[in-house]
Amino acid sequence: MKRKLTPEEVRDRAEDRWFSMAELEAELTFGSSTIYRLIERGALPQGTKVLGYRKVWFERDVRALKRELCAQAA
């Protein structure tokens, strides 16, 4: 299930670092296909469009995913 952030969640994340897909791939060391599968299963939000066209992911969501993946590995 895809998870989309509410407008309130987006505003709350305004001070977070923003990751583009390329930065997200580098941070997670996963390819875009794997990232899109994580989005499909609801482990990561869909991303938020800024300026009407650029999609970004917020740092706190990326950190939460990394914590979840590490917990699964333990």
JORAZI-V305714 format. One line per field, one symbol per residue. phi: phi as a letter, one per 20 degrees, with the letter a starting at -180 (. if undefined). burial: 1 if it has 24 or more other ideal C-beta (glycine too) atoms within 12 Angstrom, else 0. Layout:
BEGIN
phi: ???
burial: ???
END
This chain:
BEGIN
phi: .fddffgfffffegeffddfffffgffelcfffffffffgenfbffocedlnbeeccegfffffffffffffff
burial: 00001000010010000110100100110000001001100011111100000011110011001100000000
END
